[in-house]
Amino acid sequence: MTRDAGSEAAEVLTLTGIAADPLCLTCRLRARDGAELVLRPLVHADAAGLAGFLAAMSAASRRFSTFDGYGLATAREVCDAIARYDKLRLVLEDVASGRIVGLLEHSLDLTPTDVARYRDAGVRLTATTDCRFGITPADDHQDRGLGTLVLPLVEEVARRLGRTRIILWGGVRADNPRAVRYYEKNGFRTVGAFEEADGSLSLDMMLTLDPVPDRP
């Protein structure tokens, strides 16, 4: 995202390659309120900043998250897992404050539960074409258009990882209409619904990526 698009258009990135060269997925953005942001891969030195981000999450935001904890220990575990498993995590950093104000997660692994649910809905998932995605914005950066700002880059990352479809990581809670509207507005379609452990309803949603046009 910081390199010449023509020179890397056909290159499929790997998690180890991204960890070795985070600049390959680093870019600067400007929010609609003028704030300057950087979207980049999570690095090992982010543990303290990530801990601050997690600790600041409200109870409402934590209800929709998938983290096991919200302190330094969890942040260190997440940073220690860089390139070790199936996950790519990107952080959205506010340039002026240096704060992490968003966390974007891709998983290149598909759980048997996800595969079964989508199969029952008539969609066949495969690890070679599909990835899971989730976004967690800081509470004080919600409703600022950041999700819409970064989604084209999320799609680009998925393509560069060799994927053609994105499904929501753990679905989206049906009682979170703001999130449902956001995904619908940005091209996701509802595939099915399922019940969470607490009895609430969540939706499975999928985005099919447009093919990259051939270069003349």
LOBA-962183 format. One record per residue: x, z negated, y negated of N, C-alpha, C in turn; residue number from 0; chain. Coordinates in nm, 4 decimals, always signed. Layout:
N
R; X; Z; Y; X; Z; Y; X; Z; Y; NUM; A
...
END
This chain:
216
R; +0.0816; +0.0000; +0.1199; +0.0000; +0.0000; +0.0000; +0.0854; +0.0000; -0.1254; 0; A
R; +0.2138; -0.0265; -0.1078; +0.3035; -0.0132; -0.2221; +0.3950; +0.1076; -0.2069; 1; A
R; +0.3840; +0.1781; -0.0930; +0.4709; +0.2916; -0.0692; +0.3969; +0.4220; -0.0967; 2; A
R; +0.4696; +0.5322; -0.0933; +0.4091; +0.6628; -0.1113; +0.3133; +0.6924; +0.0032; 3; A
R; +0.1878; +0.7213; -0.0306; +0.0860; +0.7382; +0.0722; +0.1176; +0.8547; +0.1647; 4; A
R; +0.1743; +0.9612; +0.1123; +0.2024; +1.0757; +0.1957; +0.3086; +1.0496; +0.2997; 5; A
R; +0.4037; +0.9608; +0.2702; +0.5133; +0.9381; +0.3631; +0.4743; +0.8490; +0.4774; 6; A
R; +0.3614; +0.7708; +0.4628; +0.3277; +0.6765; +0.5677; +0.1869; +0.6967; +0.6218; 7; A
R; +0.1220; +0.8056; +0.5836; -0.0170; +0.8246; +0.6201; -0.0377; +0.8203; +0.7709; 8; A
R; +0.0579; +0.8721; +0.8487; +0.0411; +0.8809; +0.9932; +0.1013; +0.7616; +1.0663; 9; A
R; +0.1631; +0.6707; +0.9945; +0.2309; +0.5589; +1.0582; +0.1322; +0.4492; +1.0946; 10; A
R; +0.1329; +0.4084; +1.2226; +0.0504; +0.2969; +1.2661; +0.1344; +0.1705; +1.2576; 11; A
R; +0.0861; +0.0750; +1.1829; +0.1599; -0.0491; +1.1631; +0.1412; -0.1434; +1.2797; 12; A
R; +0.2385; -0.2314; +1.2980; +0.2295; -0.3373; +1.3980; +0.2409; -0.4716; +1.3273; 13; A
R; +0.1961; -0.5767; +1.3922; +0.2033; -0.7089; +1.3319; +0.3472; -0.7520; +1.3110; 14; A
R; +0.4347; -0.7205; +1.4045; +0.5756; -0.7574; +1.3876; +0.6386; -0.6770; +1.2741; 15; A
R; +0.5999; -0.5513; +1.2600; +0.6528; -0.4704; +1.1518; +0.6076; -0.5207; +1.0155; 16; A
R; +0.4823; -0.5638; +1.0066; +0.4314; -0.6187; +0.8808; +0.5021; -0.7489; +0.8463; 17; A
R; +0.5238; -0.8348; +0.9475; +0.5938; -0.9613; +0.9235; +0.7354; -0.9372; +0.8749; 18; A
R; +0.7995; -0.8320; +0.9274; +0.9362; -0.8015; +0.8863; +0.9429; -0.7389; +0.7480; 19; A
R; +0.8350; -0.6721; +0.7068; +0.8332; -0.6029; +0.5772; +0.6969; -0.6219; +0.5103; 20; A
R; +0.6689; -0.7419; +0.4581; +0.5374; -0.7670; +0.3973; +0.5038; -0.6737; +0.2819; 21; A
R; +0.6034; -0.6158; +0.2187; +0.5760; -0.5268; +0.1060; +0.4966; -0.4032; +0.1469; 22; A
R; +0.4968; -0.3704; +0.2763; +0.4246; -0.2510; +0.3194; +0.2741; -0.2679; +0.3024; 23; A
R; +0.2271; -0.3916; +0.2904; +0.0845; -0.4175; +0.2679; +0.0629; -0.5053; +0.1449; 24; A
R; +0.1466; -0.4880; +0.0461; +0.1354; -0.5669; -0.0773; +0.0914; -0.4767; -0.1917; 25; A
R; -0.0068; -0.5219; -0.2680; -0.0486; -0.4445; -0.3839; -0.1007; -0.5375; -0.4928; 26; A
R; -0.0976; -0.4912; -0.6142; -0.1470; -0.5659; -0.7304; -0.2842; -0.5115; -0.7676; 27; A
R; -0.3737; -0.6042; -0.8033; -0.5115; -0.5687; -0.8368; -0.5491; -0.6339; -0.9692; 28; A
R; -0.6522; -0.5819; -1.0310; -0.7039; -0.6446; -1.1516; -0.8535; -0.6681; -1.1335; 29; A
R; -0.8939; -0.7951; -1.1433; -1.0341; -0.8308; -1.1283; -1.1128; -0.7826; -1.2488; 30; A
R; -1.2445; -0.7816; -1.2359; -1.3281; -0.7304; -1.3453; -1.3207; -0.8182; -1.4692; 31; A
R; -1.2755; -0.9455; -1.4520; -1.2583; -1.0318; -1.5698; -1.1184; -1.0218; -1.6283; 32; A
R; -1.0375; -0.9280; -1.5758; -0.9038; -0.9053; -1.6278; -0.7936; -0.9811; -1.5573; 33; A
R; -0.8282; -1.0737; -1.4687; -0.7264; -1.1515; -1.3983; -0.6433; -1.0606; -1.3085; 34; A
R; -0.5120; -1.0842; -1.3062; -0.4220; -1.0062; -1.2219; -0.4037; -1.0793; -1.0895; 35; A
R; -0.4173; -1.0043; -0.9807; -0.4110; -1.0599; -0.8466; -0.3122; -0.9815; -0.7628; 36; A
R; -0.2604; -1.0459; -0.6602; -0.1760; -0.9787; -0.5618; -0.2374; -1.0004; -0.4238; 37; A
R; -0.2561; -0.8926; -0.3510; -0.2980; -0.8997; -0.2112; -0.1768; -0.8708; -0.1259; 38; A
R; -0.1446; -0.9629; -0.0357; -0.0223; -0.9480; +0.0444; -0.0369; -1.0215; +0.1766; 39; A
R; +0.0479; -0.9905; +0.2742; +0.0448; -1.0646; +0.3997; +0.0849; -1.2108; +0.3797; 40; A
R; +0.0239; -1.2984; +0.4553; +0.0650; -1.4380; +0.4595; +0.2091; -1.4466; +0.5102; 41; A
R; +0.2904; -1.5342; +0.4501; +0.4282; -1.5548; +0.4941; +0.4485; -1.7032; +0.5235; 42; A
R; +0.5590; -1.7347; +0.5907; +0.5838; -1.8733; +0.6326; +0.5923; -1.9686; +0.5138; 43; A
R; +0.6393; -1.9196; +0.4007; +0.6546; -2.0060; +0.2837; +0.5208; -2.0414; +0.2182; 44; A
R; +0.4098; -1.9883; +0.2697; +0.2788; -2.0133; +0.2107; +0.2114; -2.1402; +0.2604; 45; A
R; +0.2765; -2.2175; +0.3465; +0.2083; -2.3309; +0.4099; +0.1480; -2.4265; +0.3072; 46; A
R; +0.2245; -2.4659; +0.2066; +0.1742; -2.5613; +0.1076; +0.0601; -2.5003; +0.0262; 47; A
R; +0.0754; -2.3757; -0.0169; -0.0294; -2.3092; -0.0933; -0.1559; -2.2900; -0.0118; 48; A
R; -0.1405; -2.2569; +0.1162; -0.2563; -2.2404; +0.2030; -0.3253; -2.3741; +0.2259; 49; A
R; -0.2467; -2.4809; +0.2383; -0.3052; -2.6140; +0.2541; -0.3904; -2.6504; +0.1330; 50; A
R; -0.3423; -2.6183; +0.0141; -0.4203; -2.6441; -0.1069; -0.5490; -2.5639; -0.1090; 51; A
R; -0.5419; -2.4397; -0.0644; -0.6602; -2.3545; -0.0571; -0.7636; -2.4123; +0.0393; 52; A
R; -0.7176; -2.4546; +0.1572; -0.8088; -2.5099; +0.2572; -0.8697; -2.6413; +0.2102; 53; A
R; -0.7861; -2.7278; +0.1520; -0.8351; -2.8585; +0.1083; -0.9410; -2.8460; +0.0002; 54; A
R; -0.9344; -2.7409; -0.0809; -1.0281; -2.7234; -0.1920; -1.1615; -2.6631; -0.1486; 55; A
R; -1.1730; -2.6208; -0.0230; -1.2974; -2.5600; +0.0230; -1.4092; -2.6637; +0.0240; 56; A
R; -1.5240; -2.6267; -0.0294; -1.6388; -2.7168; -0.0324; -1.6997; -2.7295; +0.1065; 57; A
R; -1.7858; -2.8281; +0.1221; -1.8552; -2.8465; +0.2501; -1.9375; -2.7227; +0.2849; 58; A
R; -1.9983; -2.6611; +0.1845; -2.0782; -2.5405; +0.2091; -1.9908; -2.4266; +0.2606; 59; A
R; -1.8723; -2.4085; +0.2004; -1.7827; -2.3023; +0.2452; -1.7284; -2.3313; +0.3846; 60; A
R; -1.6991; -2.4572; +0.4120; -1.6472; -2.4922; +0.5441; -1.7480; -2.4652; +0.6550; 61; A
R; -1.8741; -2.4721; +0.6211; -1.9780; -2.4456; +0.7214; -1.9683; -2.3024; +0.7728; 62; A
R; -1.9210; -2.2117; +0.6883; -1.9133; -2.0713; +0.7281; -1.7725; -2.0318; +0.7742; 63; A
R; -1.6812; -2.1269; +0.7828; -1.5428; -2.0952; +0.8181; -1.5177; -2.1185; +0.9665; 64; A
R; -1.3986; -2.0758; +1.0110; -1.3621; -2.0894; +1.1525; -1.2371; -2.1754; +1.1705; 65; A
R; -1.1947; -2.2465; +1.0673; -1.0722; -2.3255; +1.0767; -1.0972; -2.4564; +1.1518; 66; A
R; -0.9938; -2.5019; +1.2235; -1.0035; -2.6276; +1.2965; -0.9792; -2.7480; +1.2068; 67; A
R; -0.9144; -2.7269; +1.0930; -0.8851; -2.8354; +1.0009; -0.8629; -2.7786; +0.8616; 68; A
R; -0.8418; -2.8679; +0.7645; -0.8332; -2.8239; +0.6257; -0.7196; -2.8931; +0.5514; 69; A
R; -0.6099; -2.9167; +0.6223; -0.4959; -2.9820; +0.5611; -0.3671; -2.9086; +0.5911; 70; A
R; -0.2557; -2.9766; +0.5638; -0.1244; -2.9144; +0.5784; -0.0938; -2.8794; +0.7232; 71; A
R; -0.1376; -2.9629; +0.8170; -0.1088; -2.9358; +0.9585; -0.1698; -2.8026; +1.0014; 72; A
R; -0.2944; -2.7794; +0.9623; -0.3593; -2.6523; +0.9966; -0.2897; -2.5361; +0.9279; 73; A
R; -0.2549; -2.5534; +0.8004; -0.1864; -2.4471; +0.7276; -0.0541; -2.4113; +0.7941; 74; A
R; +0.0188; -2.5107; +0.8378; +0.1456; -2.4832; +0.9056; +0.1237; -2.4108; +1.0376; 75; A
R; +0.0205; -2.4494; +1.1110; -0.0089; -2.3805; +1.2371; -0.0410; -2.2336; +1.2121; 76; A
R; -0.1191; -2.2074; +1.1077; -0.1550; -2.0694; +1.0747; -0.0304; -1.9893; +1.0366; 77; A
R; +0.0563; -2.0488; +0.9555; +0.1791; -1.9786; +0.9144; +0.2759; -1.9613; +1.0319; 78; A
R; +0.2824; -2.0593; +1.1198; +0.3701; -2.0478; +1.2365; +0.3232; -1.9392; +1.3327; 79; A
R; +0.1935; -1.9027; +1.3245; +0.1379; -1.8034; +1.4163; +0.1576; -1.6600; +1.3688; 80; A
R; +0.2225; -1.6407; +1.2541; +0.2422; -1.5057; +1.2009; +0.3150; -1.4189; +1.3033; 81; A
R; +0.2518; -1.3063; +1.3392; +0.3074; -1.2056; +1.4316; +0.3246; -1.2568; +1.5731; 82; A
R; +0.2753; -1.3770; +1.6034; +0.2908; -1.4297; +1.7384; +0.1719; -1.3966; +1.8274; 83; A
R; +0.0578; -1.3738; +1.7671; -0.0624; -1.3490; +1.8454; -0.1258; -1.2175; +1.8014; 84; A
R; -0.2565; -1.2146; +1.7875; -0.3266; -1.0888; +1.7589; -0.3750; -1.0794; +1.6158; 85; A
R; -0.3401; -1.1749; +1.5301; -0.4038; -1.1842; +1.3994; -0.3113; -1.1443; +1.2842; 86; A
R; -0.3715; -1.0748; +1.1873; -0.3054; -1.0446; +1.0612; -0.3832; -1.1145; +0.9513; 87; A
R; -0.3144; -1.1978; +0.8750; -0.3796; -1.2682; +0.7647; -0.3167; -1.2250; +0.6327; 88; A
R; -0.4035; -1.1894; +0.5379; -0.3617; -1.1521; +0.4038; -0.4122; -1.2577; +0.3069; 89; A
R; -0.3336; -1.2867; +0.2049; -0.3777; -1.3803; +0.1022; -0.3984; -1.3044; -0.0279; 90; A
R; -0.4952; -1.3512; -0.1053; -0.5193; -1.3014; -0.2396; -0.4694; -1.4093; -0.3347; 91; A
R; -0.3680; -1.3743; -0.4128; -0.2986; -1.4714; -0.4972; -0.3240; -1.4411; -0.6452; 92; A
R; -0.3626; -1.5431; -0.7196; -0.3790; -1.5298; -0.8640; -0.2413; -1.5353; -0.9296; 93; A
R; -0.2045; -1.4309; -1.0016; -0.0695; -1.4212; -1.0565; -0.0440; -1.5304; -1.1598; 94; A
R; -0.1407; -1.5566; -1.2464; -0.1195; -1.6522; -1.3554; -0.0934; -1.7933; -1.3051; 95; A
R; -0.1686; -1.8357; -1.2033; -0.1558; -1.9737; -1.1534; -0.0695; -1.9850; -1.0287; 96; A
R; -0.0492; -1.8736; -0.9599; +0.0226; -1.8777; -0.8328; -0.0606; -1.9303; -0.7186; 97; A
R; -0.1894; -1.9573; -0.7430; -0.2781; -2.0118; -0.6397; -0.3222; -1.9040; -0.5413; 98; A
R; -0.3389; -1.9437; -0.4154; -0.4082; -1.8608; -0.3184; -0.5580; -1.8781; -0.3445; 99; A
R; -0.6272; -1.7678; -0.3727; -0.7693; -1.7755; -0.4062; -0.8560; -1.7003; -0.3058; 100; A
R; -0.7941; -1.6516; -0.1995; -0.8710; -1.5849; -0.0957; -0.7859; -1.5640; +0.0278; 101; A
R; -0.8503; -1.5654; +0.1433; -0.7820; -1.5410; +0.2700; -0.8606; -1.4352; +0.3459; 102; A
R; -0.7921; -1.3285; +0.3873; -0.8531; -1.2197; +0.4623; -0.7881; -1.2154; +0.5997; 103; A
R; -0.8706; -1.2065; +0.7026; -0.8183; -1.2137; +0.8391; -0.8648; -1.0942; +0.9214; 104; A
R; -0.7696; -1.0290; +0.9868; -0.7981; -0.9261; +1.0861; -0.7551; -0.9797; +1.2229; 105; A
R; -0.8344; -0.9538; +1.3239; -0.7947; -0.9847; +1.4610; -0.8011; -0.8568; +1.5425; 106; A
R; -0.6937; -0.8265; +1.6125; -0.6886; -0.7061; +1.6949; -0.7377; -0.7330; +1.8363; 107; A
R; -0.7830; -0.8561; +1.8617; -0.8351; -0.8940; +1.9927; -0.9864; -0.9007; +1.9861; 108; A
R; -1.0516; -0.8671; +2.0951; -1.1969; -0.8764; +2.1051; -1.2315; -0.9808; +2.2102; 109; A
R; -1.3171; -1.0737; +2.1756; -1.3540; -1.1762; +2.2724; -1.4559; -1.1200; +2.3714; 110; A
R; -1.4575; -1.1703; +2.4947; -1.5589; -1.1248; +2.5914; -1.7006; -1.1456; +2.5401; 111; A
R; -1.7216; -1.2531; +2.4631; -1.8545; -1.2791; +2.4081; -1.8955; -1.1707; +2.3095; 112; A
R; -1.8009; -1.1319; +2.2217; -1.8302; -1.0237; +2.1272; -1.8616; -0.8945; +2.2015; 113; A
R; -1.7796; -0.8618; +2.2984; -1.7975; -0.7374; +2.3740; -1.9342; -0.7351; +2.4406; 114; A
R; -1.9729; -0.8496; +2.4998; -2.1015; -0.8559; +2.5692; -2.2190; -0.8428; +2.4728; 115; A
R; -2.2113; -0.9108; +2.3576; -2.3209; -0.9037; +2.2619; -2.3399; -0.7619; +2.2096; 116; A
R; -2.2304; -0.6977; +2.1738; -2.2402; -0.5616; +2.1219; -2.2856; -0.4642; +2.2305; 117; A
R; -2.2401; -0.4867; +2.3534; -2.2852; -0.4002; +2.4635; -2.4360; -0.4109; +2.4817; 118; A
R; -2.4869; -0.5343; +2.4726; -2.6318; -0.5537; +2.4852; -2.7078; -0.4848; +2.3714; 119; A
R; -2.6397; -0.4672; +2.2575; -2.7022; -0.3993; +2.1435; -2.6777; -0.2485; +2.1460; 120; A
R; -2.6131; -0.2005; +2.2514; -2.5906; -0.0573; +2.2664; -2.4621; -0.0051; +2.2062; 121; A
R; -2.3679; -0.0950; +2.1751; -2.2400; -0.0551; +2.1156; -2.1273; -0.0967; +2.2082; 122; A
R; -2.0426; -0.0027; +2.2437; -1.9293; -0.0317; +2.3309; -1.8054; -0.0552; +2.2460; 123; A
R; -1.7550; -0.1785; +2.2456; -1.6336; -0.2115; +2.1723; -1.5118; -0.1874; +2.2596; 124; A
R; -1.4032; -0.1420; +2.1976; -1.2769; -0.1273; +2.2692; -1.1643; -0.1800; +2.1806; 125; A
R; -1.0631; -0.2379; +2.2443; -0.9512; -0.2951; +2.1696; -0.8679; -0.1884; +2.1003; 126; A
R; -0.8812; -0.0639; +2.1409; -0.8010; +0.0422; +2.0793; -0.8653; +0.0984; +1.9525; 127; A
R; -0.9958; +0.0756; +1.9348; -1.0636; +0.1330; +1.8189; -1.1190; +0.0290; +1.7223; 128; A
R; -1.1366; -0.0941; +1.7676; -1.2103; -0.1927; +1.6890; -1.1263; -0.3151; +1.6555; 129; A
R; -1.1567; -0.3769; +1.5425; -1.0934; -0.5028; +1.5052; -1.1978; -0.5931; +1.4419; 130; A
R; -1.1699; -0.7219; +1.4431; -1.2578; -0.8203; +1.3789; -1.2015; -0.8543; +1.2416; 131; A
R; -1.2914; -0.8865; +1.1494; -1.2501; -0.9162; +1.0129; -1.3345; -1.0286; +0.9553; 132; A
R; -1.2682; -1.1137; +0.8749; -1.3390; -1.2179; +0.8023; -1.2707; -1.2430; +0.6688; 133; A
R; -1.3478; -1.2828; +0.5685; -1.2932; -1.3110; +0.4361; -1.3420; -1.4468; +0.3899; 134; A
R; -1.2510; -1.5256; +0.3331; -1.2843; -1.6576; +0.2795; -1.2346; -1.6649; +0.1356; 135; A
R; -1.3247; -1.6549; +0.0381; -1.2818; -1.6693; -0.1013; -1.2813; -1.8158; -0.1431; 136; A
R; -1.1955; -1.8518; -0.2386; -1.1987; -1.9856; -0.2960; -1.3333; -2.0062; -0.3642; 137; A
R; -1.3815; -2.1292; -0.3621; -1.5133; -2.1575; -0.4200; -1.5222; -2.1139; -0.5655; 138; A
R; -1.4161; -2.1372; -0.6425; -1.4224; -2.1031; -0.7847; -1.3964; -1.9558; -0.8113; 139; A
R; -1.3798; -1.8776; -0.7041; -1.3626; -1.7336; -0.7216; -1.4754; -1.6543; -0.6545; 140; A
R; -1.5801; -1.7225; -0.6112; -1.6964; -1.6522; -0.5590; -1.7790; -1.5961; -0.6746; 141; A
R; -1.8538; -1.4920; -0.6457; -1.9375; -1.4242; -0.7457; -1.8550; -1.3620; -0.8578; 142; A
R; -1.7295; -1.3282; -0.8290; -1.6459; -1.2626; -0.9292; -1.6102; -1.1196; -0.8881; 143; A
R; -1.6749; -1.0711; -0.7817; -1.6532; -0.9339; -0.7386; -1.5260; -0.9115; -0.6602; 144; A
R; -1.4611; -1.0202; -0.6154; -1.3339; -1.0027; -0.5458; -1.3527; -0.9374; -0.4089; 145; A
R; -1.4610; -0.9710; -0.3407; -1.4849; -0.9111; -0.2101; -1.4972; -0.7610; -0.2181; 146; A
R; -1.5747; -0.7138; -0.3146; -1.5902; -0.5697; -0.3327; -1.4591; -0.5057; -0.3765; 147; A
R; -1.3802; -0.5777; -0.4553; -1.2516; -0.5258; -0.5019; -1.1548; -0.5017; -0.3869; 148; A
R; -1.1522; -0.5935; -0.2905; -1.0513; -0.5831; -0.1842; -1.0996; -0.5046; -0.0628; 149; A
R; -1.2299; -0.4804; -0.0493; -1.2775; -0.4167; +0.0737; -1.2155; -0.2801; +0.1008; 150; A
R; -1.1968; -0.1921; +0.0000; -1.1284; -0.0661; +0.0305; -0.9885; -0.0871; +0.0896; 151; A
R; -0.9209; -0.1926; +0.0462; -0.7883; -0.2218; +0.1008; -0.7992; -0.2774; +0.2417; 152; A
R; -0.9042; -0.3547; +0.2683; -0.9295; -0.4028; +0.4039; -0.9484; -0.2842; +0.4985; 153; A
R; -1.0243; -0.1858; +0.4525; -1.0451; -0.0671; +0.5341; -0.9140; +0.0073; +0.5569; 154; A
R; -0.8328; +0.0167; +0.4531; -0.7036; +0.0849; +0.4669; -0.6145; +0.0127; +0.5679; 155; A
R; -0.6140; -0.1193; +0.5622; -0.5332; -0.1969; +0.6564; -0.5797; -0.1693; +0.7993; 156; A
R; -0.7119; -0.1693; +0.8204; -0.7640; -0.1433; +0.9544; -0.7209; -0.0054; +1.0041; 157; A
R; -0.7279; +0.0941; +0.9164; -0.6854; +0.2286; +0.9564; -0.5368; +0.2296; +0.9929; 158; A
R; -0.4564; +0.1619; +0.9119; -0.3121; +0.1632; +0.9364; -0.2741; +0.0819; +1.0599; 159; A
R; -0.3664; +0.0001; +1.1054; -0.3480; -0.0690; +1.2330; -0.4035; +0.0127; +1.3491; 160; A
R; -0.4506; +0.1342; +1.3190; -0.4986; +0.2251; +1.4222; -0.6431; +0.2042; +1.4619; 161; A
R; -0.7216; +0.1338; +1.3784; -0.8609; +0.1050; +1.4119; -0.9551; +0.1966; +1.3338; 162; A
R; -1.0722; +0.2198; +1.3931; -1.1715; +0.3059; +1.3285; -1.3024; +0.2324; +1.3004; 163; A
R; -1.3158; +0.1084; +1.3509; -1.4362; +0.0306; +1.3238; -1.3972; -0.1155; +1.3016; 164; A
R; -1.4779; -0.1819; +1.2188; -1.4559; -0.3222; +1.1873; -1.5833; -0.3989; +1.2194; 165; A
R; -1.5705; -0.5081; +1.2942; -1.6844; -0.5965; +1.3158; -1.6556; -0.7298; +1.2476; 166; A
R; -1.7608; -0.8028; +1.2143; -1.7423; -0.9297; +1.1466; -1.6981; -1.0364; +1.2458; 167; A
R; -1.5963; -1.1097; +1.2063; -1.5392; -1.2163; +1.2877; -1.6414; -1.3301; +1.2972; 168; A
R; -1.7014; -1.3487; +1.4152; -1.8016; -1.4535; +1.4323; -1.9355; -1.4208; +1.3709; 169; A
R; -1.9548; -1.2963; +1.3284; -2.0795; -1.2586; +1.2649; -2.0928; -1.3195; +1.1261; 170; A
R; -2.2121; -1.3117; +1.0714; -2.2407; -1.3718; +0.9408; -2.3715; -1.4491; +0.9543; 171; A
R; -2.3741; -1.5683; +0.8997; -2.4940; -1.6519; +0.9103; -2.6130; -1.5831; +0.8436; 172; A
R; -2.7254; -1.5785; +0.9127; -2.8445; -1.5170; +0.8569; -2.8963; -1.5933; +0.7358; 173; A
R; -2.8637; -1.7246; +0.7289; -2.9083; -1.8041; +0.6145; -2.8056; -1.8054; +0.5017; 174; A
R; -2.7151; -1.7067; +0.5027; -2.6197; -1.6870; +0.3946; -2.6479; -1.5501; +0.3316; 175; A
R; -2.7613; -1.5387; +0.2597; -2.8034; -1.4060; +0.2123; -2.7032; -1.3387; +0.1205; 176; A
R; -2.6262; -1.4176; +0.0445; -2.5266; -1.3582; -0.0442; -2.4236; -1.2799; +0.0367; 177; A
R; -2.3776; -1.3374; +0.1481; -2.2800; -1.2689; +0.2319; -2.3421; -1.1478; +0.2993; 178; A
R; -2.4655; -1.1612; +0.3473; -2.5321; -1.0487; +0.4130; -2.5456; -0.9315; +0.3153; 179; A
R; -2.5879; -0.9605; +0.1928; -2.6017; -0.8539; +0.0920; -2.4678; -0.7889; +0.0611; 180; A
R; -2.3625; -0.8718; +0.0534; -2.2291; -0.8174; +0.0248; -2.1885; -0.7164; +0.1318; 181; A
R; -2.2038; -0.7540; +0.2573; -2.1630; -0.6627; +0.3648; -2.2507; -0.5378; +0.3683; 182; A
R; -2.3805; -0.5543; +0.3497; -2.4682; -0.4368; +0.3483; -2.4314; -0.3429; +0.2342; 183; A
R; -2.4046; -0.3991; +0.1173; -2.3694; -0.3177; +0.0006; -2.2422; -0.2380; +0.0254; 184; A
R; -2.1561; -0.2910; +0.1103; -2.0276; -0.2249; +0.1346; -2.0216; -0.1501; +0.2671; 185; A
R; -2.1389; -0.1118; +0.3183; -2.1437; -0.0174; +0.4286; -2.1579; -0.0753; +0.5680; 186; A
R; -2.1598; -0.2074; +0.5821; -2.1800; -0.2665; +0.7142; -2.3270; -0.2531; +0.7541; 187; A
R; -2.3512; -0.2320; +0.8823; -2.4885; -0.2279; +0.9326; -2.5067; -0.3398; +1.0350; 188; A
R; -2.6255; -0.3933; +1.0394; -2.6575; -0.4983; +1.1351; -2.6777; -0.4365; +1.2727; 189; A
R; -2.6063; -0.4910; +1.3713; -2.6155; -0.4411; +1.5082; -2.7092; -0.5281; +1.5910; 190; A
R; -2.7059; -0.6584; +1.5689; -2.7892; -0.7495; +1.6458; -2.7814; -0.8887; +1.5880; 191; A
R; -2.8449; -0.9834; +1.6558; -2.8465; -1.1225; +1.6124; -2.8180; -1.2122; +1.7328; 192; A
R; -2.7651; -1.3309; +1.7042; -2.7383; -1.4261; +1.8111; -2.7516; -1.5679; +1.7583; 193; A
R; -2.7677; -1.6614; +1.8495; -2.7885; -1.8009; +1.8128; -2.6576; -1.8774; +1.8191; 194; A
R; -2.6285; -1.9545; +1.7141; -2.5099; -2.0380; +1.7105; -2.5335; -2.1662; +1.7913; 195; A
R; -2.4248; -2.2424; +1.8132; -2.4359; -2.3662; +1.8901; -2.5315; -2.4658; +1.8263; 196; A
R; -2.5430; -2.4614; +1.6923; -2.6317; -2.5551; +1.6234; -2.7753; -2.5043; +1.6132; 197; A
R; -2.8039; -2.3916; +1.6786; -2.9389; -2.3373; +1.6780; -2.9687; -2.2402; +1.5663; 198; A
R; -2.8765; -2.2233; +1.4711; -2.8985; -2.1304; +1.3610; -2.8731; -1.9866; +1.4073; 199; A
R; -2.9188; -1.8924; +1.3272; -2.9095; -1.7513; +1.3621; -2.7972; -1.6836; +1.2848; 200; A
R; -2.7186; -1.6022; +1.3538; -2.6147; -1.5213; +1.2900; -2.6356; -1.3747; +1.3244; 201; A
R; -2.5801; -1.2888; +1.2395; -2.5941; -1.1452; +1.2572; -2.4602; -1.0821; +1.2925; 202; A
R; -2.4611; -0.9914; +1.3876; -2.3451; -0.9068; +1.4144; -2.3552; -0.7845; +1.3253; 203; A
R; -2.2471; -0.7547; +1.2518; -2.2466; -0.6400; +1.1617; -2.1199; -0.5579; +1.1840; 204; A
R; -2.1301; -0.4285; +1.1663; -2.0192; -0.3363; +1.1940; -2.0058; -0.2340; +1.0824; 205; A
R; -1.8814; -0.1982; +1.0544; -1.8503; -0.0911; +0.9593; -1.7719; +0.0171; +1.0324; 206; A
R; -1.8221; +0.1400; +1.0289; -1.7495; +0.2546; +1.0832; -1.6708; +0.3183; +0.9694; 207; A
R; -1.5407; +0.3278; +0.9854; -1.4558; +0.3784; +0.8790; -1.4654; +0.5298; +0.8674; 208; A
R; -1.4731; +0.5764; +0.7440; -1.4718; +0.7215; +0.7214; -1.3341; +0.7747; +0.7616; 209; A
R; -1.3315; +0.8929; +0.8218; -1.2007; +0.9519; +0.8584; -1.1198; +0.9835; +0.7329; 210; A
R; -0.9897; +0.9703; +0.7462; -0.9019; +1.0064; +0.6361; -0.9005; +1.1582; +0.6231; 211; A
R; -0.9263; +1.2147; +0.5043; -0.9278; +1.3622; +0.4907; -0.7900; +1.4197; +0.5163; 212; A
R; -0.7907; +1.5384; +0.5750; -0.6640; +1.6070; +0.6006; -0.5961; +1.6408; +0.4705; 213; A
R; -0.4644; +1.6241; +0.4675; -0.3872; +1.6597; +0.3495; -0.3675; +1.8105; +0.3452; 214; A
R; -0.3793; +1.8726; +0.2275; -0.3612; +2.0199; +0.2188; -0.2187; +2.0577; +0.2500; 215; A
END
